Amino acid sequence: MPAEARGPRLLTVHGADRGVGWAMRAANGRQLAVGARSYRGEAELSIAIRQLLIERAALRCTVGQSEARLWVWTAYLPPRSTRPGAEEAEPIARSARGYLRRDQCQGGVDSFLAALQALGRELRRTGPGDRWSW
């Protein structure tokens, strides 16, 4: 990928439970977010990422403090009749780290949402294909 086209990236993360998840990195390499759950395989992961990118405008983000008294955020997709079994908001992403101040945490939310916008534009430009490549 040319340097001028470099932007946020989604990375596949393999878990100890043999599941796969995702992590989002900014163009500078800093981790922005992690997926809130793991998936059984890359096909299921691709579907979840595509859904996140398509439904990004419907995300609701909350900011709160962890048990360690650090500020963290969580992004939720609201219930949708198109998602089987979705009866309440589903956590889809979390901050990759804790923040010392609430305003820093809100900046992390803003960076995550901006990165989703950039990735969503890329998805529209290239088309979904059989699988989202990251």
C-alpha positions as CSV (number, residue, x, y, z in Angstrom):
1,M,0.0,0.0,0.0
2,P,1.5,3.4,-0.9
3,A,2.4,5.7,2.0
4,E,0.0,8.4,0.8
5,A,-2.9,6.0,1.0
6,R,-2.0,4.8,4.5
7,G,-4.8,5.1,7.0
8,P,-6.4,3.1,9.8
9,R,-6.1,-0.6,9.6
10,L,-8.1,-3.6,11.0
11,L,-6.0,-6.5,12.2
12,T,-7.0,-10.0,12.9
13,V,-6.3,-11.1,16.4
14,H,-6.2,-14.8,17.3
15,G,-7.4,-15.6,20.8
16,A,-6.4,-18.4,23.3
17,D,-9.9,-19.8,22.8
18,R,-9.2,-20.6,19.1
19,G,-11.5,-17.7,18.2
20,V,-10.6,-14.7,16.2
21,G,-11.2,-11.0,16.8
22,W,-10.1,-7.7,15.5
23,A,-8.1,-4.7,16.6
24,M,-8.0,-1.3,15.0
25,R,-4.8,0.7,14.5
26,A,-4.4,4.3,13.5
27,A,-2.1,5.2,10.6
28,N,0.7,6.0,13.1
29,G,0.4,2.4,14.5
30,R,-1.3,3.3,17.8
31,Q,-4.0,0.9,18.8
32,L,-7.4,2.6,18.8
33,A,-9.9,-0.1,19.6
34,V,-10.5,-3.8,20.0
35,G,-13.5,-5.9,19.2
36,A,-15.8,-6.7,22.1
37,R,-16.1,-10.4,21.3
38,S,-14.4,-13.3,19.5
39,Y,-15.7,-15.2,16.5
40,R,-15.5,-18.8,15.4
41,G,-13.6,-18.1,12.2
42,E,-12.5,-15.5,9.7
43,A,-15.7,-15.8,7.7
44,E,-17.8,-14.9,10.8
45,L,-15.3,-12.1,11.6
46,S,-15.6,-10.7,8.1
47,I,-19.4,-10.5,8.4
48,A,-19.1,-8.8,11.8
49,I,-16.6,-6.2,10.5
50,R,-18.7,-5.5,7.4
51,Q,-21.8,-5.0,9.7
52,L,-19.8,-2.6,11.9
53,L,-18.7,-0.5,8.9
54,I,-22.1,-0.5,7.3
55,E,-24.0,0.3,10.6
56,R,-21.4,2.7,12.0
57,A,-23.8,5.7,12.0
58,A,-26.0,3.8,14.5
59,L,-23.2,3.3,17.0
60,R,-23.7,4.6,20.5
61,C,-20.6,5.1,22.6
62,T,-20.5,5.3,26.4
63,V,-17.6,6.5,28.5
64,G,-17.0,5.4,32.1
65,Q,-14.4,4.4,34.6
66,S,-13.0,0.9,35.0
67,E,-12.3,-0.8,38.3
68,A,-8.7,0.6,38.0
69,R,-10.2,4.1,37.9
70,L,-9.1,4.7,34.3
71,W,-11.5,6.1,31.7
72,V,-12.6,3.6,29.0
73,W,-15.3,3.6,26.3
74,T,-17.5,1.0,24.8
75,A,-19.3,1.2,21.4
76,Y,-22.7,-0.5,21.0
77,L,-24.9,-1.3,18.0
78,P,-28.6,-0.9,18.8
79,P,-31.0,-3.8,18.5
80,R,-32.0,-4.4,14.9
81,S,-34.6,-6.6,13.5
82,T,-32.1,-7.6,10.7
83,R,-29.8,-9.2,13.3
84,P,-31.3,-12.4,14.6
85,G,-31.6,-12.6,18.4
86,A,-30.7,-9.0,18.9
87,E,-32.9,-7.8,21.7
88,E,-30.7,-5.2,23.4
89,A,-27.7,-3.1,22.5
90,E,-24.7,-5.2,21.7
91,P,-21.2,-4.2,22.7
92,I,-19.1,-4.3,19.5
93,A,-15.9,-2.4,20.3
94,R,-13.9,-1.2,23.3
95,S,-11.1,1.2,23.9
96,A,-7.8,-0.4,23.5
97,R,-6.5,1.1,26.7
98,G,-7.5,3.1,29.7
99,Y,-7.1,6.9,29.8
100,L,-6.2,9.1,32.8
101,R,-8.8,11.8,31.9
102,R,-12.3,11.8,30.6
103,D,-11.5,14.2,27.8
104,Q,-8.7,12.0,26.6
105,C,-11.1,9.1,26.5
106,Q,-13.6,11.1,24.5
107,G,-10.7,11.9,22.1
108,G,-10.2,8.1,21.8
109,V,-13.9,7.7,20.9
110,D,-13.6,10.5,18.3
111,S,-10.5,8.9,16.8
112,F,-12.3,5.5,16.6
113,L,-15.3,7.0,14.9
114,A,-13.2,8.9,12.4
115,A,-11.2,5.7,11.6
116,L,-14.5,3.9,11.0
117,Q,-15.6,6.6,8.6
118,A,-12.3,6.2,6.7
119,L,-12.6,2.4,6.5
120,G,-16.2,2.8,5.5
121,R,-15.3,5.0,2.6
122,E,-12.7,2.4,1.6
123,L,-15.3,-0.3,1.7
124,R,-17.6,1.7,-0.6
125,R,-14.7,2.4,-3.0
126,T,-13.5,-1.2,-3.3
127,G,-16.8,-3.0,-2.7
128,P,-17.4,-5.7,-0.1
129,G,-16.5,-8.6,-2.3
130,D,-16.7,-12.0,-0.7
131,R,-14.8,-10.9,2.3
132,W,-13.4,-7.7,3.8
133,S,-9.7,-7.7,3.5
134,W,-7.7,-6.0,6.2
